[in-house]
Structure formats: C-alpha cells, structure tokens
Amino acid sequence: MKKEDILKASREENKNRDLAEIEVMRQAGTCAGSVGALVCCVISLLSSRLAHTMLYSPWAIYFSIMTTQWSVRFIRMRRKSDLVLAILFLSLAVLAFVGLIGRLIEVRA
C-alpha cells in the first residue's frame, strides 16, 4: 500500500477526526460519568438526611445513560466485558425505575 492509500483509509476509519480529538472525547465521557455518579450520591445523601426518603429518579437517569454508553461500546467493539456491564447497568436502571414508580404510587395514594 502506498502512503496516500494508508492515510485515506485512516481518515475514512476515523471519519476525518483527529486521534487526539477522539481520545479527548473518550476522557470527557469517562469524567462526565464520574461526575454524574458523584452528583447522584450527593442528591441521594441530601434527600436521605434532610427528607428521610430515597430519590430514585437521579439513579434511573444515571444508570440509563451508563447502559447506553456500555451498549454502544459493546456493539462497536464486541467485547463481552462491555456486554456484562451494559446488562448490569440495565438491571440497575430497571430497579431504579421500579423504585421511582413505586414511590410515585405511594405519593398518589
């Protein structure tokens, strides 16, 4: 292969994005996930201490986001560990959603 062919194939594979940009986006996603978990913990702690109740809505949202992230990684990379994490986060999202629905039914009744 010629140098030009290799460069062209690389551009097509990376969709004309710089590898540094791809790495920055990956790091940003990881950081965003950590901050999201921290915010959910703070909200849950505050609601537990101040209102003596557990809020499920932030966790339902957070675990849904994480399910999507790991599902996309599995679809693209086909790694079994990504599938396991996607299933784990899906289970947690479903549990949080069930808790949220249960809490809404309690409030309504």
C-alpha positions in Angstrom: 0.0 0.0 0.0 1.1 3.5 -0.7 1.3 6.2 2.0 -1.6 8.1 0.4 -3.8 4.9 0.5 -3.0 4.3 4.1 -3.8 7.9 5.1 -7.0 7.8 3.1 -8.1 4.6 4.8 -7.2 6.0 8.2 -9.3 9.2 7.5 -12.2 7.1 6.5 -11.9 4.8 9.5 -11.7 7.8 11.9 -14.3 9.8 10.0 -11.9 12.7 9.5 -11.5 13.2 13.2 -8.1 13.6 14.8 -7.0 10.7 17.1 -6.2 13.3 19.8 -9.8 14.6 19.5 -11.2 11.0 19.8 -9.1 10.5 23.0 -10.2 13.8 24.5 -13.9 12.8 23.8 -13.3 9.4 25.5 -11.7 11.0 28.5 -14.6 13.6 28.7 -17.1 10.8 28.7 -15.3 9.0 31.5 -15.1 12.2 33.5 -18.8 13.0 32.9 -19.8 9.6 34.1 -17.8 10.0 37.3 -19.3 13.5 38.0 -22.8 12.1 37.3 -22.3 9.4 39.8 -20.9 11.9 42.4 -23.9 14.2 41.9 -26.4 11.3 42.3 -24.6 10.3 45.5 -24.8 13.8 46.9 -28.5 14.2 45.9 -29.3 10.8 47.5 -27.4 11.6 50.6 -29.1 15.0 51.0 -32.6 13.6 50.4 -31.9 10.8 52.8 -30.7 13.1 55.6 -33.0 16.1 55.1 -36.2 14.5 53.8 -35.8 10.9 55.2 -36.6 9.5 51.8 -34.7 7.8 48.9 -34.8 9.5 45.5 -34.8 7.0 42.6 -35.1 9.4 39.7 -31.4 10.5 39.5 -30.3 6.9 39.6 -32.8 5.9 36.9 -31.4 8.6 34.7 -27.7 7.9 35.5 -28.0 4.1 35.0 -29.9 4.6 31.7 -27.0 6.8 30.5 -24.4 4.2 31.6 -26.5 1.4 29.9 -26.4 3.3 26.7 -22.7 4.0 26.9 -21.7 0.4 27.5 -24.2 -0.9 25.0 -22.8 1.2 22.2 -19.3 0.1 23.2 -20.4 -3.5 23.0 -22.0 -3.0 19.6 -18.9 -1.3 18.2 -16.1 -3.4 20.0 -17.9 -6.7 20.6 -16.2 -7.2 23.9 -18.0 -9.5 26.4 -17.0 -7.4 29.4 -18.8 -4.4 27.8 -21.9 -6.5 27.4 -21.7 -7.6 31.0 -21.5 -4.0 32.2 -24.4 -3.0 29.9 -26.6 -5.7 31.4 -25.5 -4.8 34.9 -26.4 -1.1 34.3 -29.6 -2.0 32.6 -30.6 -4.1 35.6 -29.8 -1.2 37.9 -31.7 1.2 35.7 -34.8 -1.1 35.8 -34.6 -1.4 39.6 -34.3 2.4 40.0 -37.2 2.9 37.6 -39.3 0.4 39.5 -38.4 2.2 42.8 -39.4 5.5 41.2 -42.7 4.1 40.0 -43.3 2.7 43.5 -42.6 6.0 45.1 -44.9 7.8 42.7 -47.7 5.4 43.5 -47.1 6.0 47.3 -47.4 9.7 46.8 -50.5 9.4 44.7 -52.3 7.2 47.2 
